[in-house]
Amino acid sequence: MAYNAVKILVFNNTIFRGDYQGALANDQKISVSDHAAAKNALVLLGRSTRCKPEPYLRLLDNAFKIGLEYRRNGSAAYSLLLVALGHADAFYEGHLNSWDAMAGILIVTEAGGTVDYPDYNEFIEHGGAVLASNSSLHDKVQFIVQASTEV
């Protein structure tokens, strides 16, 4: 049986994911939030230097316009785990390396979330954008991201 584990020192949680049986924190099943309204949802945003700043600034502007609340904490792995734990509703970063995101992507998925990222082989080799959220909010956040990042 394969496992992924991440230790979150701030919350004193050990997060495990094992063979499609859900995600656990300290032996308790975890799940993403069920927040469905974009207004007042908490979105965590990452900022990659591999991306131009203009799409990020448009994303912030568009998020404010519809009432999304956002935070930036500087760690994609931590942000993905906050989504999996239901402490945040979504996470987006325009470019991540696969090794910074794969465990978190799997844990969010096992916690019932939805994650968009490039084709697996492409992502492993080159990295790419990652959007993770609860399933109720995913289409709304995805629309805002696409509207912000399209040229």
Buried (B, 14 or more C-beta within 10 A) or exposed (E): EEEBEBEBEEBEBEBBBBEEEBBBBEEEEBBBBEBEEBEEBBBBBBBBEEBEEEBBEBBBEBBEEEEBEBEBEEBBBBBBBBBBBBBBBBBBBBBBBBEBBBBBBBBBBBBBBBBBBBEEEEBEEEBBBBBBBBEBBBEBBBEBBEEBBEE
